[in-house]
Amino acid sequence: MREAGVVRESGAVREGGSGAVREAGAVPVARRRTPGWVRKHRATAVAADTVCAALAGALALFVRFGEVTAYVFPYVVLSAALPVVWVCVVALNRAYEPRLIGLGSEEFQRILQCGFMLTAALAVCAYLSKIEVARGYVVLALPLTTLLTLLARYALRRSLHRRRARGGCMRRVVAVGHRAAITELVGRFRRERYHGMEVVAACIPRGGMRDGESVPVVSRGGMGDVAGVPVLGDLSEVALAVGRVSADTVAVLACPEMDGVALRRLAWRLEKTHTDLIVAPALMEVAGPRITIRPAAGLPLLHVDHPEISGLRQVLKNLFDRVGAGLLLTALLPLLAGVAVAVRASGPGPVFFRQTRVGRDGAEFTIYKFRTMRADAEHRKIALSSDGPGLLFKIRNDPRVTPLGARLRRHSLDELPQLINVVLGHMSLVGPRPPLPEEVARYGDDVRRRLLVKPGMTGLWQVSGRSDLSWEESVRLDLRYVESWSLMLDLQILWKTWSAVARGAGAY
């Protein structure tokens, strides 16, 4: 169809008279400016890094020298230059990149790298120039700069997460793929808003169109929706959809129709408007050190290592668990004694609740918890219906729970005796939720993979919603942990557990 000298042919635009052909996605679009909240966050990070370096330099001067003399003057100059040098090093290491904002550990890793690089550079320069540098000053100034910067970045991230929970500071995403994959992506982003991704439009393959949608043209309007997100076209109209909804990110999900050639052409179109392109691999729930990109024959191949569930790393994990649990038992002994006395005084019944659970490789063990229910809880269970997800038996406002038990459960204090299980080697500090034998008897092959590692006192399920999660979501998080385990991931989960327990959300 010809309109005002322009011919539209299945996603291409042919200009009458010139003979030039260009795809619809290549229509010139004004370069998109960086979102205002990104610029503000980056400026705040630069200011925070400057203040941290200045404060560290001043403290190092005061602690090392105490007073300003002619000998100290060079270090005064060095302290004055430290903020500028520090910000430049951080910028050169690309620690202000927008893609690092608010998520993942790479931002913190790059700050640590900056600290090591600057320390090494100063040591090399001092050695080559034969200049004597006060080691006490260096030992104080540079590590303190790094530490303060890490704390400041963490505070900025927490503030950003709070704003995202209220719906602000979000990236506008156009999702590309099949309906099922887009539906799952939309659900995850809505549940975990701290990621800062909001899907505002979708483009799906022609084969995924519903009846009557076989000739999609963005300019006509909507093409239905996926999980409440409007479909604005097929795979050839992604760039137009981006301009229409003012998106700043395109997420390409596993989609056979979006092959290497199509993906490369899409990247070229998005490059002109500085729109970010992210690609989700078909292999889900695998991340971290297990994935590496290995180029071969000009192709970027995604290499996936098998999860390490035995060997030296597992020995280190067991050592970390038992030593950590032993130290925690010692430190929390007064609290444990106080809770035990309160449980004994709350009514008839034992202080500890013992129950058979299933551990690694299907081995059964006895788990220890403080009693939170009345003595006849098991007899009354038959008359109750579960509100819990899937195979789990959970009830909101369970009438069997004592008033003290409800308070203990809210902040997971009833689970502290499980530290004994960790010391005995039955459990880990971090791992999947410890299941009951009757639950395991109904597991499918995929779910049974949870038993490859020891169950944990806390885990991804604990820091992601606890009992409010659906059964499918709980299983997905446990499998993600099994597939992506690392000691660093354990430390991150333990750090997040404190805030999850303090809030008490999702515990019943």
N, C-alpha and C positions, 0 to 999 in steps of 0.2 A: 504494500500500500504506500502510495506516494503522498507526502504531506509537506507543502511549502518547500519543495526542493530537497526533501530528506526521505530516504527509503529505509524502512526498518525490516530487517530480514533475520529472524530467529536469533536475536541477541546481538546483531551487528548493526551498525549505522553506516549507510552509504551516502555520501554527500553528492548530490546531483551536480554534474558539470565538472567536478574535479577528478572523478574516478578514484579518489582515495577511499580506502575502506579502513575503518577502525572499529574494534569491538566496543560494545556499549559500556563496558567497565572502564574503557580507556578515555571516556569523555573527560576533558579537562575539568578538574574540580579545584577550588581554592585550597591551598595548603592549610591543614587544620592546626590551630594553635594548641599549645599544651594547656590542658585544663587548669583553671585557676587554682584549685585546691592542690594540684601537684606542684605548681610553682611556689605556693605558700609553704607547703610542707618542706620542699627542698631549701627554701630560704631559711626556714626555722632550723633545719638540720645544720646548715652552714653556720648560723649564728650560735647554735648550741656547741658545735665543734670548736668554734673560736673561743667561746667562754671557757670550755673545759681545758683547752690547751693553755690559756692565760692563767687560769686558776692553778693548774698543775705546775706551771713554771714558777709562779709566785710562791707556792707552798714548798717546792724544792729549794728555792733560794733561801727561804726563811729557816727551814729545817737544817739545811746543810751548812749555811754560813752565818745566819743569825743577824748580821749587820752588813751594811754596804760600805766597802772599802775600795781602795784602788785595785786590789787583787780580784775583788768580786765584780768589778764593773763589766768585764767581758761576759760574765754570766748573766748580768742584767740585760745586756744587749741580746744575748742568746734567748733569754726568757721572753723578751719583747718580740723577737722574730719567730718564736715557736708557734704562735697561733697561725701566722701567715703560712709558714712552712707546712704545718700540719694540715691545714685546709687544702693546700696545693697537692700534697701527697695523697690525701683522701680522694680528691677529684681525679688525679691521675690514675688511681686504682679503681675508678669508676664506681665509687661507693655512693654517689648521689643519683644513680640512674633510676628513673621512675619505676622500672620493672622490679626493683628491689624493695619498693616501698610497702611496708605493712605485712610481709609474708615471707616465710622461709628463713633459713639461717645464713644465707649467703651474705646479707648485709653485715652481720656481725663478724663473719669470717673475713670479710674484706677489711674491716676495721682492725682486726687482729693482725692481718698481713701488713697493714700500714705501720703498726707499732713495731713489728719485727724488722721491716725494711728500713725504717728511719733509724732504729737503734744500730742496725748493721752498717748503714751508710755513715753514721757518725763515727763508729768505731774504725771503719776503713779510712775515712778522711783524717782522723786523728793519728792513725798509724803512719800513713803516707806523708803527712806534713810534719811529723815528729812533735806535734803539739800535745802538751800534757793537759788532759781533761779530768776534772774532778769526778771520779767514778761515782761517788755518793750522789752528786747532782744528777748524773745521767740515770742512775738506778731509780731515783725518785721521779724525775720529770717525765720520762717517756712512758714507763709502765702506768704511772698515774694518769697521764693524758689518755692513754688507751682505755683504762678502766672507766674513767669518768665519761668518755665518749660512748662507751658501750652502755653505760647506765642511762645516759641522756637519750640514746637511740631507742632503748627499750621503753623509756617513758613516752617518747613520741609515738611509738608503735601502739602502746596501750591507749593513748589518747585517740589515735586514728581508729582503732577498733571500736571504741565507744561511739565515735561519730558514725561509723559505718553501721553499727547496730541500730542507729536512729534513721538510717537511710541516706546519709550524706557521704561524700567522697567516694562515689562509686564509679567504676569504669563501665561505659556503655558498650555492650557486646552484641555483635551479630553472630549467631551460631549457624554453622554450615554442616549439614549431614542429614541422616535419616531421622524420622520422627521419634523413634524410640530412644536414640542416643541423645537427641536434643531434650526430650522430656526428662531424662535422667540428669543431664547437665543442669537444667533449670532448677530441678528439685534440690540438687546439691548446693547450688549457689544461694538458693533461698534459705536453706537450713543453716549454712555457714557463711553468714554475711560478712564476716571479718576478712574473707578473701577479697572483698571489694569488687566483685563482678556482678553485673546485672544484665541479663539477657533481654534486649529490647526488641529484637527482630530475629527472624530465622529465614534461611534459604535452604530448600530441600531439592533433591534430584527430581527430574521429571517423572520418573517411575514411582516416586513417593507422593505425587499429587493425588488428591482425591478426585472423584468423578467431577468433570466440568472444569478441572484446573490444568488441562493438558497443554495450554498455551499461556504460560505465565508472563505477564508484562508488568513491571513494577509500577509504571505510570498509571495503570488501571486502578490500583488500590490494593486492598488486602486480598490474600489468598487463603482465608481461614486462619486458624491459629494452631499452635502446638503448646500445650500446657499454659494457655493464656497468653502466649507470645505470638504476635502476628507474623504470618508467613508472607514475605514480600517478593518472592520470586524463586527462580531455580538457580543452579550453580553458576550460570553465565551472568547473573545480575547481582552478584554479591557487592561489587563496588558501588552500584547505584543504590542498593539498600543501605549501605554505610552512609552515603551522603544524605539519604532521605531522613534517617533517624538520628543523624549527627553522632554516629558511633565513633569510638576511638580504638576499638579492638575487634578483630575477627577471630573466632575460635572455630577451627576446622576439626570436626570429629572424624572417627574412623568411617570412611566412605569410599567404596571401590571406585565410584564415578569420579572422585577427585584424585586423579592419578598425578604422577610427578610433573608432567607437562602442564596440566591444568593448575596445579598448585604453584608452579613457577610463574605462570602468567598472572595469577591472582596476586602474588607477591609483588610483581612489577607494577600492577595497577595501584595497589595500596601504598607502595613506596612514595608515590607522588604526593600523597596527602599525609604522610607520616602516620598512617594507621598501623597499629601493632598487629602482627599476625602470630597466633599461637596454634600449634597443631597437637592434638591429643592422639597418642598411639593407640593401636587396637588392644594392646596388652595393658589392662587396667590394674590398679592397686599395687603396682611395682614402682618403686622410686628409690632415690638416694644412691648409695655407692654401687648398687647392683646394676645400674644402667650406665653404659658408656657408649660414646659414638666413635666408631672405628671406620675411617674411610678406606674403601677398597675399590679399585677400578673406577675411581671417580664418583663412587656412591657413598653417601653417609649412612653406614649400616649401624643399626641400634643393637648393641650387644648386651644380652641380659644374663648375668651370672646366676647360678642357682643359690637359693638362700642357704646360709651357713647355720645349720641347726646342731652342729657338733664341731669338735676340734678345739683349737686354742681360744678362739673368740668365745665359745660357749663356756670354756673353763674360766675365762676372765669374768664372764657374766655371773657364773655361780659364785665366784669369789666376791665379786662386788655385792651380790645379793646377801650373802651370809654375813659378811663384815658389816654392811650397812644395816641389816636387820638387827644384828647384835648391838651395835651402837645405839640404834633407836630404842631397843628394849631397855637398855641401861638408862638412857636419857629420859624416857617416858615412864619409868617405873613408878614415880609418885602419882602420875595421872592414872596409870593402870590400877594402882591400889585404891585410889579414890573412886574410880568407876566401879570396881568390884564391890566395895562397901555399899555404894548407892544401889547397885543391882540387888544385893542381898537384902537390903532394907525395903526394896520396892514391892515385895510380895513373896509368896512361897515359890520354890523352884531353885534349881542350881544357878550358880553365878555364870558358868560357862555353858554355851550351847554347842554340842558336838553333832556333826553330821558327816555322812560319807559323801565325798566328792571324787571326781575323776580327774587325774592329773596327766602328765606326759605319757604318751604311748598307751593310754587307757588304764594306767595303774590307779587303783583306788587308794584313798587316804582319808584320814579323819581331820576335818577342818575345825578350827576353834574360833568361837566368837562369843562376845558377851550376850547373855540372854536378853532379848528385847520383847518376848511374847509371854503370855500367861502359860501356866504349866499344862493346860489342856489344849494347847494350840493345834496339835496334830489331829485330835478328835474332832475339833470344830472345822477343820479344813474341808471336810467332805461337804458341808452345807454351804460353802462359799463358792462363788464363781470368780475366775481370774480376770483381772484387767490387764494382766501382763501380756507382752508381745509374744506371739508364736508359742514355743514350748515352755516359756517361762510362766511360773505362777506368781503373779504380783497383784496386789490389791491396793488401790488408793484408800486411805483411811481404814486400814485393816482393823477390824474390831478386836482382834487377838493381841494387838500390840499394846504394851503398857504405855502410860504417859511418859515415863522415863525412857522407854525403848524408842519412842518416836523421836525424842530429842537426840538420842544416841545415833539413830539411823540418819537423821538429817545431816549430821556432820561426820558420818562414817566412824564414829568412835567405837561402835560395836565391833568393827573389823580389826581393831588394833591387835587382839590376840593372834591374828594370822601371822604376825611377825614370828611367832613360835614355829609355824609351818615353814616359813622361809628359812629359818635357822636350821630346821631339820632337813631341808632340801626338797620338801613336797611342793613348794610354791616358789614363785619369784616375786620380787618387788613390783615388776611390770610384766604384764602378759595378758592373755585372753581371760575372760571371766571363768572361774572354776565351775563346771557344770555338775548337775546331779546325774547319777547312773541312769535314771529313767529318761532323762533328756538325751543322753548319749545313745541309748538304745534306739532312738527315733531319728538319729542323725543320718543325713544323706552323705554320699561320698565327699562332696565339696566341703560340707560343714565339719566332717571328721578331721579335716586338715588342721583344725584348731588344736588338736591333740599332739601335734608335732613338737610343741614347746610347753614348758611348764605354765600353768595358770598363774595369774598375778593378783596381787592385792589391788593394784590399779592398772589402768590401761587406756587405750584410745576410747573405749566405751565410757570410762569413768569421766574423762575430761570433755566428752562430746555430747552429754545429755543424760547419762546414767539410765534410770528406769523409764525416762520419757522416750527413749529410742524405740523404734519398731524392731521386731525380731530380725527382719532382713538387714536393717541398718547395723544392728549389733553384730551380726555375723560378718557383714562386709568389713567393719572396723577390725574385728578380730583377725580376719584373713589378711587384711592389709598389714597388720602388725607382724604376722607370721612371715609374710613375703618380704617385708622391708625392715626387719629387725636390725638394730645397731645399738651400740652402747650410747651413742649420742642421742638417738631417738628415745631411749629409756630416760636419759637425763632431762630431756625436754618434757616428757610426760610427767615425770616426778615434779618438775617445776610447776607445771600447769595444775597438778592435782591439788596443791595447796589452795589456790583460788577457787577451784571447783568445790572442794570440801567446805571452804568458808562460806560460799554462797548457799550451799545446801540445796540447790535446784535439782529437780529430778530424782530426789531420794525419797523412797517410801517403802 
